[in-house]
Amino acid sequence: MFEKLLNLFFPKACAGCNSFLLANEKVICTVCRHEIPLTNHSKIENNEAHVKFYGRIPIEFAGALFYFHKKGIVQELIHKLKYKGHQEIGTAVGYWYAEEIKSIKELQDVDFIIPVPLHKKRLKERGYNQVETFGKAVSESTKIPYNDKVLIRNVYSKTQTKKNILGRSEMAKSIFSITADESHHNKHFLLIDDVITTGSTLEACGRELLKIPGARLSIVCMAMTQ
């Protein structure tokens, strides 16, 4: 009842378009949900996300839920999640994507969900890893354990937003490491991040995870640039 009274005097707004949410809507309004461009990667064999990593690292599956367009709804969602503290967006997207992940045959034997890590200095600055709530929502829905201890970022770096492909690739080299033991051997890791752009950071993380004996790798992200 108290929550209903709060919503009456301080109505919640859609994270995508800022319109007031209806009583049955959470985080993202129904209109935005219909307008968000979906990739349908879960239904496409050798989809464009998978193709992006051909010849770079061996993967079982790669995909994203949304397409990321400049000045679009998805950019607004990711920006609010990453820089404005709206971690509920990650939770909403995580539960949304989890329903697709459950149907992807290549992901039926995933053992751990691994987030792309932030450097401890960046984590202190931001206060949170923007993919944490996304990963934990996927974990809760799919019952796949979430583990943010295996993969570590050793190097603090400036934002990659304005770097070109070569610059990102060079920067991504050797900045991650792993802290694995025998319990992580012969496991299937699901690496997660917010947006697939060049794929350089995901590739660098994946290379570290694949150093674990018997490791297999899959990748899912909230969005992918088109």
Disulfide bonds with the S-S distance in Angstrom:
none
